[in-house]
């Protein structure tokens, strides 16, 4: 079981390096890293891509970027479980936020793959849905990170009470 817990810690840097190298090689836009985007942004990115880059973008999002949410989800899950042991009464820490972020990330990746796979002109509805998935993902991840940030203070307080 310990080996399985270590797997995300090993996979994360390897996967991040692979994602970076592929994105750099094909000069891929990374809408996933933005806090939302407009149809015009996606249109401009799509028009600036060669057919080869568009294929790489789709494969990147359906390959490496579908694995990434599973890896960071596993890392965050471990962090939340650790935090819950340190601060049992801390209700704001919820694994449901992680599951929601991973699902939103999957939706974002699938929608972006569909949009960029087709190329311009892009669908306004799917563009909006992809942007909303991105915003939801970052909102849930931010909530998780902020909740984890209070754990050291909570744990210190519990230690001082005993």
Residue, then its C-alpha position, 0 to 999 in steps of 0.5 A: x500500500x505504501x508503494x501506491x501512496x508514493x506513486x503520485x509523488x513520483x508521477x507528478x514531476x514526470x508528468x509535468x515535465x512531459x506536459x511541458x516538453x510537448x507544449x513547448x515543442x508544438x507551441x501549444x496554447x494552454x487555456x487550462x492555466x487561465x482563469x476563464x477565457x472568451x470565445x475570441x481568445x480560443x479563436x485566436x489560439x486556434x487560428x495560430x495553430x498548425x494542423x500538426x499543433x492542433x493534433x498535438x493539442x488534442x492528443x495532449x489533452x486526451x492523453x497527458x492532461x487526462x492523467x494529470x487530474x488523477x495525479x494531482x487528485x491523488x496528491x490532494x486526497x492524501x493531503x486532505x486525509x493527512x490534514x483531517x487526522x491533524x485537525x479532526x474538527x476542521x469541516x471546511x476540508x472536504x474530499x468532495x472539492x477534489x473530486x469536483x475539481x478532477x471532474x471539472x478538469x476532465x470536462x475542460x480537457x474533453x471540451x477543449x480537445x473537441x473544440x481545437x480538434x475541429x478547428x475554427x470556427x469554434x462553437x460559442x456554447x462549447x467554448x463557454x462550457x470549457x471556460x466554466x469548467x476551467x473556472x470551476x476547477x480553479x475555484x475548487x482547487x483554490x478552496x482546497x489549498x486555502x483549507x489546507x493552509x489553515x491546518x498548521x494553525x489548527x494543529x498548533x492550537x490543538x497541541x496547545x490545548x492538550 
